[in-house]
């Protein structure tokens, strides 16, 4: 079998997950080229693979690239994905799929026109606990799910934003704690419930970070079409990265996740689902070990010409919840889906030209 030829664009912090995963995928893929605007970062990533490197998309030309991974600032996901698809490459981008729903739609149209595949990284879906709880809820083990909740309290000090021209910005990152950190909690809740959203009522605030203009705190009530009410809280002004907590309460019991450890309780009996031991190098523990599983899954969807499990439509649905919270906060009212998306310039201001701009 001919191996897929792989490239990566963006050799920043998250690229460490790929540096760990690629050698474990050598049975089906060959890493060919690393791209970064900082040539030294590209060189450093490429060196262990004996791969080529460069500073721009044009450096991928004539290298026969089958798949390109995007580890870029959020605002570059859409334009770079479209360019790669039009160049005949399959694309797997880091989350979020884009910073606007309109951009996600452009990406989906480009995918359809190209005949190539487009996937979005939500690696926490691949954790053992997530998969088992989704199956158990789908089988009705807990009865009808009445409510869900998620709590994220992490630390993002000023040093996290210093030296970056896109972190902590509305036009490049697309927001703060919601779109960057809590988006994984939101995605897991939606995925495990396996239901679409009916309405969103939420608010965002900047309580602590006076040097950035995006939100550091968010809360919301979200109603799914299956009747479940989801209560969300997220902040990145805590003193440490506390374990994420997700929980589902059903008619017959409850279940959830403490970071990557699943748990469930029925008939007064409590049990845990321990995560699969899969070292992910020296990357932060809260990234989990799912990158390897999702990347392999994406490669196999190409080799076997099967649907991508976490595709652009799935990425858009999770982004829609994030953007719905922003819009609800901006308008001070409940938002029903679908809605017209906005760009923002502050936690309480839409960008000039947007409907309902403040």
C-alpha positions, 0 to 999 in steps of 0.5 A: 500500500502506498503511504500517504504523504503528510505535511504540517502547517504551523509548528507552534505549541500544539504541533508537539502532539503531531511530532509524537503521533507521526512516528506511530503512524509510519505504517500508513503515512510518511511525513514530508514537510513542515511549514511555519513563518518562523523558519527555525520552528519549521526546521526543528519540527522537520529535523527528526523526520529528515523532512523538508521545511519552508515558510509558506504554502508554496513550499508544498508544491511538487511534493505530492502532498496527500494530507495537510494538517493545520495548526494555525491561528484560528482566523487562518483555518478557513483560508488555508483549508480552502487553499489546500483543498483547491490544491488537491489536498485532504485537510485536518485542521485543529479546532475550532473549524473557523471563527465564523459560521460563514467561514465554516460554510465556505470550507464545506463548499470547498470540500465538496467542490474539491472531492477531498476530505476535511476533518476537525480535531476534537481529540477528546471524543476519542477517549475511552470514557467518552465513547463508552458513555455515549454508547450507554446513554444511547442505549438508555442505561440512565433513562432520559437525560434530564440535564448536563453540566460542565465546569472548566476553571483553568489558568491563563496568565498574562504570560500566555498571551504575551508574545502572541499577535493572535491570542486574546483577540476577537479578529484572530482568535475569535474570542477567549475561554469559550472558543479556545478552552471550553470548546472541548467541553461543549463538544463532548457534551454535544457528542455524548448526548447526540442531540442538536441544540434548540436554544442558548441563553448565556453571557460572557465577561472579562472579570480579570484580564485587563490587558486583553479584550476577549472573555475570561468567563462564560456561563450559559443554559443550553437546551437540546432538542431531546429536552436536556438542559445543559449548564455551562461555566468556564473561566481561565482566571483560576490559579491552576488548570483544575480537572474538567468536570462533565456530568449527565443526570438521567432518570435512572442514574448519572454519569460523567467525566473527571478530566479523562476518567469516566464514571457512572452510577446506577442503583447506588453503584458507582463505577469508573472508566479509566483512560487508556494509557497512551503517552503523548510525549511531554504535552500538557495532560489536559490535551489528552492522548486522542490526537493519535487516534483521531489522526489515524482515523482520518487517514483510514477514512482517506485510504478506505474512502469512508466518511470522516467522523469529525467532519466540517459539519460536526465542527460547525455544530460545536462552533455554533454553540460557542457563537450562540453564547456570544450572540446571546450575551451581546443581545441580552436574550435567548437565541434560537438556532439557526441564527445569523453569525457576528464578528466581535470587537469586545465582549459587548460589541459587534464589529462595525457593519454587523447587525445589532452592532452596539 
